[in-house]
């Protein structure tokens, strides 16, 4: 299981620059004109985790394997995208399978960087993008409801889904996202939502792209986006795309020093992943051995057999028990053997709820 994030925004707001910086590779063309991203860009980036590096220092494995985050960057959306304007709408299907959406908003003034609307106004830009996402969802849902109605004669059990779909269409038609639909968790609506995977039903992270001066303290534009995120219960991160580009190729120590010079303490990648994990309720556990030290991602609240299944389905099917060491205990005592000797290694059964940072070893039989 990995975190997957779709990146959206108006053309020329810094999406591709941020994508390049986040993935530490120039996989996306970045240029000072709209629609420079023609095809959707996809990349897999390792999740930075100091705990994984610390465990590796102690265990001295042959290799270190990070858990990953999948990024998909699509062409910029413009007003009228749902009617075929611009290039972005044709690629919206590429982010339907992602778990979260990173909405990049331009929050800096620079006369040398063209804005598709002629001026910087983050709240206007957000409204434009969110309207297009809603309109795209309406198209998707109308198509699905039409198909269900054609099947209704042969299967009367589809009626609740049709009713839920029409109620959700009415909600979307009022300009409201699927995430705020009052009946979203009712069985029929939930089944429909899982099938159509609406864009406005995903967890949203607003990403204010600021200039260097805006990193230490919110400028007027970023403050508006932060306030909107708080009002809507959405996540917010602040990134300076140009600063992120400068981090490429720096060591961890050099990157920290560089960020601190701008009044920042964490990279854009770190912010986005930490925020994404929080928004989606994800945690990490570790496996430690001489061959590899590895991080794994599970849903918060997952029990030991489910965590075992992330490694291999056979582990979950034949789960017997798990040996668990809290991360702090492993670091304190230095080795699994030392943890076992002082009683810091626990044996847990099928009902054990995995904690963030657990070091785990699974016993199974198939």
C-alpha positions as CSV (number, residue, x, y, z in Angstrom):
1,X,0.0,0.0,0.0
2,X,1.4,3.4,-1.0
3,X,0.1,6.9,-0.8
4,X,-1.1,8.2,-4.2
5,X,-1.5,11.9,-5.0
6,X,-2.9,13.6,-8.1
7,X,-1.6,17.1,-8.7
8,X,-4.1,19.7,-10.2
9,X,-4.1,23.4,-10.7
10,X,-4.4,26.1,-13.4
11,X,-1.7,26.1,-16.1
12,X,1.6,27.7,-15.1
13,X,1.1,27.8,-11.3
14,X,4.2,25.7,-10.7
15,X,2.7,22.2,-10.8
16,X,5.4,20.7,-13.0
17,X,8.2,22.5,-11.1
18,X,6.8,21.1,-7.8
19,X,6.5,17.6,-9.5
20,X,10.1,17.8,-10.6
21,X,11.3,18.8,-7.2
22,X,9.2,16.3,-5.3
23,X,10.4,13.4,-7.4
24,X,14.0,14.6,-7.5
25,X,14.1,14.1,-11.3
26,X,13.3,16.4,-14.2
27,X,10.6,14.1,-15.5
28,X,8.1,16.9,-16.2
29,X,8.8,19.7,-18.7
30,X,8.6,23.1,-17.0
31,X,8.2,26.3,-19.0
32,X,6.8,29.8,-18.7
33,X,3.7,29.2,-20.8
34,X,0.4,27.5,-20.3
35,X,-0.1,23.8,-21.2
36,X,3.6,22.8,-21.0
37,X,2.5,19.5,-19.5
38,X,1.0,17.7,-22.5
39,X,0.9,14.1,-21.2
40,X,0.3,13.1,-17.6
41,X,3.5,12.7,-15.7
42,X,3.8,9.8,-13.2
43,X,6.6,9.1,-10.7
44,X,7.2,7.1,-7.6
45,X,9.1,8.9,-4.8
46,X,10.5,7.4,-1.6
47,X,8.9,8.6,1.6
48,X,11.5,10.4,3.8
49,X,11.6,8.9,7.3
50,X,14.3,9.5,9.8
51,X,13.2,6.5,11.8
52,X,14.1,4.2,8.9
53,X,17.5,5.7,8.6
54,X,18.1,5.3,12.4
55,X,17.1,1.7,12.3
56,X,19.4,1.1,9.4
57,X,22.3,2.7,11.3
58,X,21.7,0.1,14.1
59,X,21.0,-3.0,12.0
60,X,23.5,-2.4,9.2
61,X,21.4,-4.1,6.5
62,X,22.5,-4.9,2.9
63,X,19.8,-2.5,1.7
64,X,17.2,0.1,2.9
65,X,13.8,0.1,1.3
66,X,11.5,3.1,1.8
67,X,7.8,3.0,1.4
68,X,6.7,5.2,-1.5
69,X,4.3,7.8,-2.7
70,X,2.9,7.9,-6.2
71,X,2.6,11.3,-7.9
72,X,0.5,12.0,-11.0
73,X,0.8,15.5,-12.6
74,X,-1.7,16.3,-15.3
75,X,-2.0,19.3,-17.7
76,X,-3.3,22.5,-16.2
77,X,-7.1,22.9,-16.1
78,X,-8.8,26.1,-17.3
79,X,-12.3,27.5,-17.1
80,X,-14.4,25.4,-19.5
81,X,-12.2,22.3,-19.2
82,X,-15.3,20.1,-18.7
83,X,-16.6,21.4,-22.1
84,X,-13.2,20.6,-23.8
85,X,-11.3,23.9,-23.2
86,X,-7.6,23.5,-22.7
87,X,-5.9,20.1,-22.3
88,X,-6.4,19.1,-18.7
89,X,-9.9,17.6,-18.7
90,X,-8.9,14.7,-21.0
91,X,-6.4,13.6,-18.3
92,X,-8.7,13.8,-15.3
93,X,-9.2,10.0,-15.6
94,X,-5.5,9.6,-14.7
95,X,-6.1,10.9,-11.2
96,X,-9.4,9.2,-10.4
97,X,-7.5,6.3,-8.9
98,X,-5.4,8.4,-6.6
99,X,-6.3,8.7,-2.9
100,X,-5.7,12.5,-2.5
101,X,-5.5,15.6,-4.6
102,X,-2.8,18.2,-4.2
103,X,-4.3,21.5,-5.5
104,X,-1.4,23.8,-6.4
105,X,-2.3,27.5,-6.1
106,X,-0.1,30.3,-7.2
107,X,0.5,32.6,-4.2
108,X,3.3,34.9,-5.5
109,X,3.6,38.0,-7.6
110,X,6.1,37.9,-10.5
111,X,5.5,39.9,-13.7
112,X,7.9,37.6,-15.6
113,X,5.7,34.6,-15.0
114,X,2.5,34.6,-17.0
115,X,-0.8,33.9,-15.2
116,X,-3.5,32.4,-17.4
117,X,-6.0,34.8,-16.0
118,X,-3.8,37.9,-16.1
119,X,-3.5,38.4,-12.3
120,X,-2.9,36.6,-9.1
121,X,-6.0,35.7,-7.2
122,X,-5.8,32.4,-5.4
123,X,-9.5,32.2,-4.3
124,X,-10.7,32.9,-7.8
125,X,-8.2,30.3,-9.1
126,X,-9.4,27.7,-6.6
127,X,-13.0,28.3,-7.5
128,X,-12.2,27.8,-11.2
129,X,-10.5,24.4,-10.6
130,X,-13.1,23.2,-8.1
131,X,-15.9,24.1,-10.5
132,X,-14.3,22.1,-13.3
133,X,-13.8,19.1,-11.0
134,X,-17.4,19.2,-9.9
135,X,-18.6,19.4,-13.6
136,X,-16.4,16.5,-14.5
137,X,-17.9,14.5,-11.6
138,X,-21.4,15.4,-12.8
139,X,-20.6,13.9,-16.2
140,X,-19.2,10.7,-14.6
141,X,-22.1,10.3,-12.3
142,X,-24.8,11.0,-14.9
143,X,-23.3,8.4,-17.1
144,X,-23.3,5.9,-14.3
145,X,-26.9,6.6,-13.3
146,X,-28.1,6.3,-16.9
147,X,-26.5,2.8,-17.1
148,X,-28.1,1.8,-13.8
149,X,-31.5,2.9,-15.0
150,X,-31.2,0.8,-18.1
151,X,-30.3,-2.2,-15.9
152,X,-33.1,-1.6,-13.5
153,X,-35.8,-3.7,-15.3
154,X,-33.7,-6.7,-14.8
155,X,-32.4,-5.9,-11.3
156,X,-34.7,-4.1,-8.9
157,X,-32.0,-4.0,-6.2
158,X,-30.3,-1.2,-8.1
159,X,-33.0,1.3,-7.2
160,X,-31.3,2.5,-3.9
161,X,-28.1,3.2,-5.9
162,X,-30.0,5.1,-8.5
163,X,-31.8,7.2,-5.9
164,X,-28.5,7.9,-4.1
165,X,-26.9,8.9,-7.5
166,X,-29.7,11.4,-8.2
167,X,-29.4,12.9,-4.8
168,X,-25.7,13.2,-5.2
169,X,-26.2,14.8,-8.6
170,X,-28.5,17.4,-7.0
171,X,-25.8,18.1,-4.4
172,X,-23.1,18.5,-7.1
173,X,-25.4,20.7,-9.1
174,X,-25.5,23.2,-6.3
175,X,-21.7,23.6,-6.6
176,X,-20.9,21.4,-3.6
177,X,-18.2,18.7,-3.7
178,X,-19.1,15.0,-3.2
179,X,-17.1,15.0,0.0
180,X,-19.8,17.1,1.7
181,X,-22.7,15.1,0.5
182,X,-24.8,14.4,3.7
183,X,-25.8,10.9,2.7
184,X,-22.4,9.8,1.6
185,X,-22.0,7.0,4.1
186,X,-25.3,5.3,3.6
187,X,-24.8,1.9,2.1
188,X,-26.2,2.6,-1.4
189,X,-24.3,5.9,-1.7
190,X,-21.1,4.4,-0.4
191,X,-21.2,1.6,-2.9
192,X,-21.8,4.0,-5.7
193,X,-19.0,6.4,-4.5
194,X,-16.5,3.5,-4.4
195,X,-17.4,2.5,-7.9
196,X,-17.2,5.9,-9.7
197,X,-14.4,7.4,-7.6
198,X,-15.4,11.0,-7.9
199,X,-12.7,13.6,-7.9
200,X,-14.4,15.9,-5.4
201,X,-14.8,12.9,-3.0
202,X,-11.1,12.7,-2.4
203,X,-9.1,14.2,0.5
204,X,-7.9,17.6,-0.6
205,X,-4.6,19.3,0.2
206,X,-4.2,22.9,-0.8
207,X,-0.6,23.7,-1.8
208,X,0.3,27.4,-1.7
209,X,3.2,28.0,-4.1
210,X,5.0,31.0,-2.7
211,X,8.2,32.9,-3.4
212,X,11.2,32.6,-1.2
213,X,10.1,35.5,1.0
214,X,6.7,33.8,1.6
215,X,8.3,30.7,3.2
216,X,9.0,32.1,6.7
217,X,5.7,34.0,7.0
218,X,2.5,33.8,5.0
219,X,2.0,36.5,2.4
220,X,-1.5,37.9,1.7
221,X,-2.2,35.2,-0.9
222,X,-1.1,32.3,1.1
223,X,-3.0,33.5,4.2
224,X,-6.2,33.5,2.1
225,X,-5.6,29.9,1.0
226,X,-4.8,28.8,4.6
227,X,-8.0,30.4,5.9
228,X,-10.0,28.7,3.2
229,X,-8.5,25.3,4.1
230,X,-9.3,25.8,7.8
231,X,-12.8,26.8,7.0
232,X,-13.4,23.7,4.9
233,X,-11.5,21.3,7.1
234,X,-9.0,20.6,4.4
235,X,-5.2,20.2,4.6
236,X,-2.8,23.0,3.8
237,X,0.9,23.1,2.9
238,X,3.1,25.9,1.8
239,X,5.9,25.3,-0.7
240,X,8.3,27.5,-2.7
241,X,8.8,25.5,-5.9
242,X,12.0,27.3,-6.8
243,X,13.5,26.5,-3.4
244,X,12.5,22.9,-3.8
245,X,14.4,22.8,-7.1
246,X,17.5,24.0,-5.3
247,X,17.3,21.1,-2.9
248,X,17.8,18.6,-5.7
249,X,21.2,17.0,-5.2
250,X,21.9,18.3,-1.8
251,X,22.8,16.1,1.2
252,X,20.3,15.9,4.0
253,X,22.5,18.2,6.1
254,X,22.9,20.7,3.3
255,X,19.2,20.6,2.6
256,X,18.3,21.4,6.2
257,X,20.8,24.3,6.3
258,X,19.4,25.6,3.0
259,X,15.8,25.5,4.2
260,X,16.7,27.1,7.5
261,X,18.2,30.0,5.6
262,X,14.7,30.7,4.3
263,X,13.0,30.2,7.7
264,X,11.7,26.7,6.7
265,X,12.2,23.5,8.7
266,X,10.9,20.9,6.3
267,X,11.0,20.2,2.5
268,X,7.9,20.4,0.4
269,X,8.0,16.6,-0.1
270,X,8.1,16.1,3.6
271,X,5.2,18.4,4.2
272,X,3.1,16.9,1.5
273,X,3.7,13.3,2.5
274,X,3.2,14.0,6.2
275,X,0.0,15.9,5.5
276,X,-1.2,13.2,3.1
277,X,-0.6,10.5,5.7
278,X,-2.5,12.5,8.3
279,X,-5.4,13.2,5.9
280,X,-5.8,9.6,4.9
281,X,-5.1,8.1,8.3
282,X,-2.0,6.2,7.3
283,X,0.9,5.0,9.5
284,X,4.2,3.2,8.9
285,X,5.7,0.1,10.5
286,X,9.1,-1.4,10.0
287,X,10.7,-4.8,9.4
288,X,14.4,-5.1,10.4
289,X,16.9,-7.8,9.4
290,X,20.4,-8.3,8.1
291,X,19.3,-8.3,4.4
292,X,17.0,-5.2,4.6
293,X,15.4,-2.6,6.7
294,X,12.1,-1.7,5.2
295,X,9.1,0.7,5.9
296,X,5.6,-0.4,5.1
297,X,2.3,1.6,5.0
298,X,-1.0,0.6,6.6
299,X,-4.2,2.3,7.5
300,X,-4.3,3.5,11.1
301,X,-6.3,0.9,13.1
302,X,-5.1,-2.0,11.1
303,X,-4.6,-5.2,13.1
304,X,-1.5,-7.4,12.9
305,X,-2.8,-9.8,10.3
306,X,-3.7,-6.9,8.0
307,X,-0.2,-5.5,8.4
308,X,1.3,-8.9,7.6
309,X,-0.9,-9.0,4.5
310,X,0.8,-5.8,3.2
311,X,4.0,-7.8,3.0
312,X,2.4,-10.9,1.4
313,X,-1.1,-12.3,1.3
314,X,0.2,-15.6,2.6
315,X,1.4,-13.9,5.8
316,X,-2.2,-12.7,6.5
317,X,-3.8,-16.0,5.5
318,X,-1.5,-18.1,7.7
319,X,-0.9,-15.5,10.5
320,X,0.0,-17.1,13.9
321,X,1.4,-14.2,15.8
322,X,3.6,-11.1,15.6
323,X,6.7,-10.1,17.5
324,X,6.6,-6.4,18.1
325,X,9.2,-3.9,19.4
326,X,8.2,-0.2,19.8
327,X,10.5,2.0,17.7
328,X,11.7,3.9,20.8
329,X,12.6,0.7,22.5
330,X,14.5,-0.6,19.5
331,X,16.6,2.6,19.3
332,X,17.2,2.5,23.1
333,X,18.5,-1.0,23.2
334,X,20.1,-1.2,19.8
335,X,19.2,-4.8,18.6
336,X,16.4,-7.2,18.6
337,X,18.3,-9.6,20.9
338,X,18.8,-6.8,23.4
339,X,15.1,-5.9,23.3
340,X,14.2,-9.6,23.8
341,X,16.6,-9.8,26.8
342,X,15.0,-6.9,28.6
343,X,11.4,-7.8,27.8
344,X,10.9,-5.0,25.2
345,X,9.9,-7.5,22.5
346,X,6.2,-8.4,22.9
347,X,4.3,-11.3,21.3
348,X,0.9,-10.1,19.9
349,X,-2.0,-12.0,18.4
350,X,-4.7,-11.3,15.8
351,X,-6.4,-8.5,17.6
352,X,-3.3,-6.4,18.1
353,X,-3.7,-2.9,16.6
354,X,-0.5,-1.8,14.9
355,X,1.1,1.4,16.2
356,X,3.0,3.9,14.1
357,X,6.7,3.0,14.2
358,X,6.3,-0.6,15.4
359,X,9.2,-2.9,14.4
360,X,7.4,-6.2,13.5
361,X,8.3,-9.8,12.7
362,X,5.5,-12.1,11.6
363,X,5.2,-15.8,12.2
364,X,2.8,-17.6,9.9
365,X,2.0,-21.1,8.5
366,X,0.3,-21.9,5.2
